[in-house]
């Protein structure tokens, strides 16, 4: 690989540093460099000791306060013999890099604005906050294409279902990140969004033909590579068409996820697409890879297939032992390990980490933390929210809602997220915030909470009993309108994102859509019309923050216009969801 060319463009001095550094490395040093470690609120002394002993190639971490992350990353760099890559998932803004960081908007929200400039701000402001705490690498943009509305991994994270839009937005994100001094890592090659399953839970499949792939994912990857994307994250995703294109002899059982498929990494990504940057695996504890082969086998195979870096240890000493073992028996060659390490060092040289180490500027001064959550960033986030909130459906012209006509509202919250979502929303649930914002506008609001234990019987949960507690006449004389509020944002706990009601045939399910004006609002997953096609008014906010809910109320009451355009088929390809 010629590191003087795209995407690294190294100078003679940069190359000299790469070669000098490489020449002083032991085999153990090289093994250390191919790993990206995960920190989880580790104490500074523990971080310092680990870095001095192992000096791994890079780090990711759990979000904490700006001061703690800044000190952690400063500790990493001050104790690193070879400067470290420090990465964050700046997918939606600085909130992916630090607690209190500004969420500019999920990919789908930015795409809903129809303005690629907002993707630039997503990258620029987000990475500006990440850089303030010492990050130099963003695992973004999410350049997947949502071709299957049932997909449960990327529907809010990516820029929609149109390849041209995804490319435009990805390019602008990359430009913004670069202006903030942070390197991009687009993901998830060969492309998520076809399979409805989650690669955290199962190996997934990009089902497109070679021609279909070229016209969608291929167009995006080629466009980003031509524009100089310096790194790509590879998913545990199979692409049978291209695997068979390069290796026709493969049986079904021999088709592997891209992370261990040399035909996809070397034949397609390096060869056909001409990518000359760094290739990193997605997380190696995902079942998408662990279910295919033993860890002792797939770790060296990842490197031999063409990956340069491995994301996360399971057990550090065990993983190191697997690579030493593979070097000893020939399953991993020293030539390939050396090539990977050269690429890692070249990536670091591209970022001028060696010069910053010499100048003691690897981590910005503490004063720079003031940019995190700044008014400038929050104002832009509010603009994106305003431009993105989408009125998908309003077939009975039920809007605007006003306290004069529909003063008494009932909110039915559906919060079927996993434990992380539930813990996050425990203190300030989305329904409570929405109720508060509605009350500020003069509405009287009831937030419905059902206790399923009340309706247990020897024969099961009696939903009919709960439903019958209030007659239709009582219900319609008590309330003037109903809001169904969906906050479904599970992460890696299920292969679906449907609405889950508390009890069978209970009072939350929209039986009332024929009795009272009914509005459904989803703050996360954009495809709930499949579950509730009977609601005549449906809104996607793509965001459950107070600001997003405040602006939603403004739009519900006619004080602000809905201007967002759905970048996905929110009707889920069904005719009845449009009625």
C-alpha positions in Angstrom: 0.0 0.0 0.0 1.2 3.5 -0.9 0.6 5.7 2.1 1.6 8.8 0.2 -1.6 8.5 -1.8 -5.3 8.6 -0.9 -6.5 8.6 1.8 -3.4 9.2 4.0 -1.2 11.4 1.8 1.8 11.0 4.1 4.8 13.2 3.8 8.4 12.0 3.9 8.6 13.0 7.6 5.4 11.1 8.3 6.7 8.0 6.5 10.0 8.2 8.4 8.1 8.2 11.7 6.1 5.2 10.6 9.2 3.3 9.7 11.3 4.3 12.7 8.4 3.4 15.1 7.9 0.1 13.3 11.5 -0.8 13.4 11.6 -0.6 17.2 8.5 -2.7 17.8 8.6 -6.3 19.2 6.1 -8.9 18.2 4.2 -8.2 21.4 4.1 -4.5 20.5 2.6 -5.3 17.1 -0.1 -7.6 18.6 -1.0 -4.7 21.0 -1.4 -2.3 18.2 -4.1 -4.2 16.3 -6.5 -4.1 19.3 -9.0 -1.3 20.2 -9.7 -1.7 23.9 -13.0 -0.7 25.7 -12.8 1.3 28.9 -15.7 1.3 31.3 -15.3 4.0 33.9 -11.8 2.8 34.8 -9.9 4.8 37.4 -7.0 7.0 36.1 -4.3 4.9 37.9 -5.7 1.7 36.3 -5.8 3.3 32.9 -2.2 4.6 33.2 -0.9 1.2 34.3 -2.7 -0.6 31.5 -1.4 1.7 28.9 2.2 1.5 30.1 2.0 -2.3 30.1 0.2 -2.9 26.8 0.0 0.3 24.7 -2.8 -1.0 22.6 -3.5 0.7 19.3 -6.8 2.4 20.3 -9.6 2.9 22.8 -13.3 3.3 23.1 -15.0 4.1 26.4 -18.2 4.5 28.3 -19.5 8.0 28.4 -18.9 10.0 31.6 -18.7 13.7 32.4 -16.5 15.9 30.2 -13.9 16.3 33.1 -13.7 12.6 33.6 -13.4 11.7 29.9 -10.9 14.5 29.3 -8.7 13.3 32.2 -9.0 9.7 31.1 -7.9 10.5 27.5 -5.1 12.7 28.8 -3.9 9.9 30.9 -4.0 7.5 27.9 -1.9 9.8 25.8 0.6 10.8 28.5 1.3 7.1 29.1 1.4 5.9 25.5 4.7 5.2 23.9 2.9 5.1 20.6 0.1 7.7 20.6 -3.3 6.1 20.8 -6.4 6.3 18.6 -9.3 7.4 20.8 -12.7 6.7 19.2 -16.3 7.6 20.0 -19.6 6.9 18.3 -20.3 10.4 17.2 -23.3 9.2 15.1 -25.8 11.9 16.2 -23.6 14.5 17.8 -21.3 15.1 20.8 -23.7 13.0 23.0 -21.9 10.0 21.5 -18.6 11.2 22.9 -19.3 12.7 26.3 -22.2 13.0 28.8 -23.8 16.4 28.3 -22.7 16.5 24.7 -25.1 18.0 22.1 -27.3 15.6 20.2 -27.6 17.2 16.8 -29.9 14.5 15.5 -30.0 10.9 14.5 -29.2 10.2 10.8 -32.9 9.8 10.0 -33.7 13.2 11.5 -31.0 14.9 9.6 -32.1 13.3 6.4 -35.7 14.3 7.2 -34.6 18.0 7.0 -33.7 17.4 3.4 -30.6 19.6 3.9 -27.1 18.0 3.6 -25.7 21.0 5.4 -27.2 19.7 8.6 -25.2 16.5 8.1 -22.1 18.8 8.0 -23.1 20.3 11.4 -23.8 16.9 12.7 -20.2 15.9 11.9 -18.6 19.3 12.7 -20.3 20.2 16.0 -20.4 16.6 17.2 -16.7 16.0 16.5 -15.8 19.4 17.8 -17.2 18.2 21.2 -15.5 14.9 20.8 -12.1 16.5 20.1 -12.5 18.7 23.2 -12.3 15.5 25.4 -9.4 14.1 23.4 -11.1 11.9 20.7 -9.5 11.7 17.3 -11.6 9.1 15.6 -15.4 8.9 15.0 -17.1 5.5 14.3 -19.4 7.3 11.9 -21.1 8.1 9.6 -23.6 5.3 9.5 -23.7 4.9 5.7 -26.1 2.0 5.6 -29.3 2.0 3.5 -32.7 1.2 5.1 -34.0 -1.2 2.4 -36.1 -3.2 4.9 -38.4 -1.4 7.2 -38.3 -4.4 9.6 -34.5 -3.8 10.2 -34.0 -3.2 13.9 -30.4 -1.8 13.9 -30.1 1.2 11.7 -33.6 2.7 10.9 -32.9 5.8 13.0 -29.1 5.8 12.7 -28.8 5.9 9.0 -29.9 8.6 6.5 -32.8 6.7 5.0 -33.6 4.4 2.1 -32.2 6.3 -0.8 -28.6 5.7 -1.7 -28.0 9.1 -3.3 -29.3 10.8 -0.1 -27.1 8.6 2.1 -24.1 9.4 0.0 -24.7 13.2 0.1 -25.3 13.2 3.9 -22.3 10.9 4.5 -20.0 13.1 2.5 -21.1 16.2 4.4 -20.7 14.5 7.7 -17.1 13.5 6.8 -16.4 17.1 5.7 -17.6 18.4 9.1 -15.7 15.8 11.1 -12.5 16.6 9.1 -12.9 20.3 9.8 -13.2 19.4 13.5 -9.9 17.5 13.3 -11.4 14.0 13.7 -11.0 11.0 11.3 -14.1 9.3 10.0 -14.8 5.5 10.1 -17.9 4.8 7.9 -19.9 1.7 8.7 -21.1 -1.1 8.4 -19.5 -2.7 5.2 -20.8 -4.5 3.2 -24.0 -2.7 4.3 -26.7 -3.1 6.9 -30.4 -2.5 6.2 -31.4 -5.6 4.1 -31.8 -8.1 6.9 -34.3 -7.5 9.7 -32.1 -9.1 12.3 -29.4 -7.5 14.5 -25.8 -8.6 14.0 -25.4 -8.3 17.8 -27.7 -11.3 18.0 -27.2 -13.3 14.8 -25.1 -13.2 11.6 -27.0 -11.0 9.2 -27.2 -11.0 5.4 -26.9 -8.3 2.8 -29.2 -10.1 0.3 -28.6 -7.9 -2.8 -27.3 -9.1 -6.1 -24.0 -7.7 -7.3 -25.8 -5.3 -9.6 -28.2 -4.2 -6.9 -25.3 -3.8 -4.4 -23.3 -1.7 -6.9 -26.3 0.7 -7.4 -26.8 1.2 -3.7 -24.2 0.4 -1.1 -21.5 0.2 -3.8 -22.3 3.7 -5.0 -22.0 5.0 -1.4 -18.8 3.2 -0.6 -17.2 4.2 -4.0 -18.3 7.9 -3.4 -16.8 8.0 0.1 -13.6 6.2 -1.0 -13.2 8.6 -3.9 -13.7 11.5 -1.4 -10.9 10.1 0.9 -12.7 8.3 3.7 -9.7 7.1 5.8 -11.2 4.1 7.6 -14.1 1.7 7.3 -15.8 -0.5 9.9 -16.7 -4.0 8.7 -19.9 -5.6 10.0 -20.5 -9.3 10.8 -22.7 -9.3 7.7 -22.6 -11.8 4.8 -22.9 -10.7 1.2 -23.4 -14.0 -0.7 -23.6 -12.5 -4.2 -20.2 -10.9 -4.1 -18.7 -13.8 -2.1 -19.7 -16.2 -4.9 -18.7 -13.6 -7.5 -15.1 -13.8 -6.3 -15.2 -17.4 -5.1 -17.7 -19.4 -7.1 -16.7 -22.6 -5.5 -18.1 -21.6 -2.0 -20.8 -23.7 -0.6 -23.6 -22.1 1.5 -21.9 -23.2 4.7 -18.6 -21.6 3.6 -20.1 -18.1 3.1 -18.8 -16.0 6.0 -19.5 -12.5 7.4 -17.3 -9.8 5.9 -15.0 -9.6 8.9 -13.6 -13.0 7.9 -14.4 -13.0 4.2 -11.1 -12.2 2.3 -13.1 -12.1 -1.0 -15.1 -9.1 0.4 -12.3 -7.3 2.0 -9.6 -7.9 -0.6 -11.6 -8.6 -3.7 -14.4 -6.0 -3.3 -13.2 -3.4 -0.8 -9.5 -3.2 -1.6 -9.7 -4.5 -5.1 -12.8 -3.3 -7.0 -13.5 -0.2 -4.9 -9.8 0.7 -4.4 -9.9 1.4 -0.7 -6.4 2.2 0.7 -7.3 3.1 4.2 -7.6 1.3 7.5 -10.1 -1.5 8.0 -11.5 -2.2 11.5 -13.9 -5.0 12.6 -17.1 -4.2 14.4 -17.3 -5.4 18.0 -16.0 -9.0 18.3 -18.3 -10.0 21.1 -21.3 -9.8 18.7 -23.0 -13.1 18.1 -22.8 -12.3 14.4 -19.2 -13.5 14.5 -19.0 -15.6 17.7 -21.7 -18.0 16.3 -19.7 -18.7 13.1 -16.3 -19.8 14.5 -14.3 -20.2 17.7 -12.7 -17.0 18.9 -9.3 -18.6 18.8 -9.9 -19.1 15.1 -11.7 -16.0 14.0 -9.4 -13.4 15.6 -6.3 -14.3 13.4 -8.6 -15.0 10.5 -9.9 -11.4 10.7 -6.4 -10.1 10.2 -5.6 -12.6 7.5 -8.8 -11.7 5.7 -7.8 -8.1 5.5 -8.9 -6.3 8.7 -6.2 -4.1 10.3 -7.7 -3.6 13.7 -9.8 -5.7 16.0 -12.5 -4.0 18.1 -12.5 -5.1 21.7 -11.0 -7.9 23.8 -13.1 -10.5 25.5 -10.3 -11.4 27.8 -7.1 -9.6 27.0 -4.6 -12.3 27.9 -6.7 -15.0 26.2 -7.0 -12.9 23.0 -3.3 -12.2 22.9 -2.6 -15.9 23.4 -4.8 -16.7 20.4 -2.8 -14.4 18.1 0.5 -15.7 19.4 -0.7 -19.3 18.9 -1.8 -18.4 15.3 1.6 -16.8 14.6 3.3 -19.9 15.8 1.3 -22.4 13.7 1.1 -20.2 10.6 -2.6 -19.4 10.6 -1.4 -15.7 11.0 1.7 -14.7 9.1 4.1 -12.1 10.3 3.9 -10.5 6.9 0.2 -9.8 7.3 0.6 -8.6 10.9 3.3 -6.2 9.8 1.1 -4.9 7.0 -1.7 -4.3 9.4 0.6 -2.5 11.9 2.0 -0.3 9.1 -1.5 0.7 8.1 -2.4 1.6 11.7 0.8 3.7 12.1 0.1 5.4 8.8 -3.4 6.2 10.0 -1.9 7.8 13.1 0.6 9.7 11.0 -2.2 11.0 8.8 -3.7 12.5 12.0 -0.3 13.9 12.9 -0.5 12.1 16.3 3.3 11.8 16.3 3.7 15.6 15.9 1.1 16.3 18.5 2.8 13.9 20.9 6.0 15.8 20.5 4.2 19.1 21.0 2.1 17.8 23.9 -1.1 18.7 22.1 -2.7 15.2 21.7 -5.4 16.3 24.1 -6.7 19.9 23.8 -6.5 22.2 26.9 -9.1 21.8 29.6 -10.5 25.2 28.7 -11.8 23.7 25.4 -14.4 21.8 27.3 -16.6 24.9 27.2 -17.7 24.0 23.7 -19.6 20.9 24.9 -23.3 21.7 25.1 -22.6 25.3 24.0 -25.5 27.6 23.0 -24.3 27.6 19.4 -24.5 23.8 19.2 -27.9 23.6 21.0 -29.4 26.3 18.7 -28.3 24.2 15.7 -29.8 21.1 17.3 -33.1 22.9 17.8 -33.1 24.0 14.2 -32.6 20.4 13.0 -35.5 19.3 15.3 -37.7 22.0 13.8 -36.9 21.0 10.2 -37.1 17.2 10.8 -40.3 16.5 12.8 -42.5 14.8 10.2 -46.3 14.7 10.0 -46.5 11.3 8.2 -50.3 11.0 8.2 -53.3 13.3 9.0 -56.2 11.7 7.0 -59.0 13.1 9.2 -57.6 16.6 9.5 -57.5 16.3 13.3 -54.9 19.0 13.7 -54.4 21.5 15.2 -55.3 20.5 18.7 -56.4 23.4 20.9 -57.3 23.8 24.6 -60.6 25.4 23.4 -61.7 22.3 21.4 -59.7 19.4 22.9 -58.8 20.5 26.4 -58.8 17.1 28.1 -56.2 14.7 26.8 -55.1 11.2 27.8 -51.6 9.9 26.9 -51.1 6.2 26.5 -47.3 5.7 26.7 -45.7 2.6 25.1 -42.2 2.3 26.3 -41.0 -1.2 25.3 -37.3 -0.4 25.3 -34.7 -2.6 26.9 -33.2 -2.1 30.4 -30.9 0.7 29.2 -33.8 2.7 27.7 -36.0 2.1 30.8 -33.3 3.2 33.2 -32.5 6.3 31.1 -36.2 7.3 31.1 -37.0 6.3 34.7 -36.5 9.7 36.3 -38.0 11.8 33.5 -40.2 9.5 31.3 -41.0 10.9 27.9 -44.8 10.8 28.6 -44.2 13.0 31.7 -42.3 15.5 29.6 -44.9 15.6 26.9 -47.6 16.1 29.5 -45.8 19.0 31.0 -45.3 20.7 27.6 -49.0 20.2 26.8 -50.1 21.6 30.2 -48.0 24.7 29.5 -50.3 25.3 26.5 -53.5 25.0 28.6 -54.4 21.4 28.2 -55.5 19.1 31.0 -53.5 15.9 30.7 -53.8 12.4 32.1 -50.9 9.9 31.6 -52.3 6.4 31.7 -50.4 3.8 33.7 -51.8 0.2 33.9 -50.9 -2.2 36.7 -51.0 -5.6 35.0 -50.9 -7.4 38.4 -54.3 -6.0 39.2 -55.8 -8.1 36.4 -54.1 -11.4 37.1 -56.4 -14.4 37.5 -55.9 -18.2 37.6 -56.6 -18.3 33.9 -54.2 -15.5 33.0 -54.3 -11.7 32.6 -57.9 -10.5 32.1 -57.6 -7.7 29.6 -61.4 -7.6 29.2 -61.8 -6.8 32.9 -59.5 -3.8 32.6 -61.3 -2.6 29.4 -64.7 -2.9 31.0 -63.9 -0.8 34.0 -64.7 2.3 31.9 -67.7 2.5 29.6 -67.3 4.1 26.2 -69.7 6.9 27.3 -67.6 7.6 30.4 -64.4 7.6 28.4 -65.7 10.0 25.7 -67.2 12.3 28.3 -64.0 12.4 30.3 -61.5 13.0 27.4 -61.5 15.1 24.2 -58.6 13.5 22.4 -56.0 10.7 22.8 -52.3 10.6 22.2 -50.4 7.3 21.8 -46.8 8.0 22.6 -44.3 5.4 21.4 -40.7 5.3 22.8 -39.3 2.1 21.4 -35.5 2.1 21.4 -34.3 -1.3 22.5 -30.6 -2.0 21.8 -29.4 -5.5 21.0 -32.0 -7.3 23.0 -34.5 -8.3 20.3 -34.8 -8.6 16.5 -37.9 -6.4 16.3 -39.1 -3.0 17.3 -42.9 -3.5 17.4 -45.2 -1.9 19.9 -45.8 -4.1 22.9 -48.9 -3.5 24.9 -49.1 -4.1 28.7 -51.8 -6.8 28.7 -53.8 -8.7 26.0 -56.7 -6.6 24.6 -56.2 -4.0 27.3 -57.4 -0.4 27.4 -54.2 1.0 25.9 -54.7 -0.6 22.4 -56.3 2.0 20.1 -59.9 0.8 20.3 -60.7 4.5 20.9 -59.5 5.6 17.4 -63.1 5.4 16.2 -64.4 7.3 19.3 -62.1 10.3 19.8 -59.5 12.2 17.8 -56.4 10.0 18.1 -52.8 11.1 17.4 -49.8 8.8 17.5 -46.3 10.2 18.2 -43.2 8.1 17.9 -40.0 9.6 19.3 -37.7 6.8 18.1 -38.6 4.0 15.7 -40.3 5.4 12.6 -42.3 2.4 11.5 -45.1 2.0 14.1 -47.9 2.6 11.6 -47.7 -1.1 10.9 -48.8 -1.7 14.5 -51.4 1.0 14.6 -52.7 1.6 11.1 -56.1 2.7 12.5 -54.7 6.0 13.9 -55.6 8.8 11.5 -52.7 11.1 12.6 -49.2 9.9 13.0 -46.0 11.9 13.7 -42.3 10.9 13.8 -40.2 13.2 15.9 -37.0 11.0 15.8 -36.1 12.5 19.1 -37.5 12.2 22.7 -35.7 15.2 24.2 -37.7 18.0 25.9 -36.8 20.3 23.1 -38.2 17.9 20.5 -41.4 17.4 22.5 -41.8 21.1 23.1 -41.5 21.7 19.3 -43.9 18.8 18.7 -46.5 20.5 20.9 -46.0 23.7 19.0 -46.7 21.9 15.8 -49.7 20.0 17.2 -51.3 23.2 18.2 -50.6 25.0 14.9 -48.1 27.4 16.2 -45.4 26.0 14.0 -45.5 24.1 10.7 -44.5 20.5 10.1 -41.8 20.7 7.4 -39.9 17.4 7.8 -40.1 14.8 5.0 -39.8 11.1 5.8 -36.6 9.7 4.3 -38.0 6.2 4.7 -41.3 4.5 3.8 -43.1 5.1 7.1 -46.2 3.3 5.7 -44.2 0.1 5.7 -45.3 -0.8 2.1 -48.8 -1.4 3.3 -51.9 0.2 1.7 -54.0 0.3 4.9 -51.5 2.3 6.9 -52.3 5.2 4.6 -56.0 5.3 5.3 
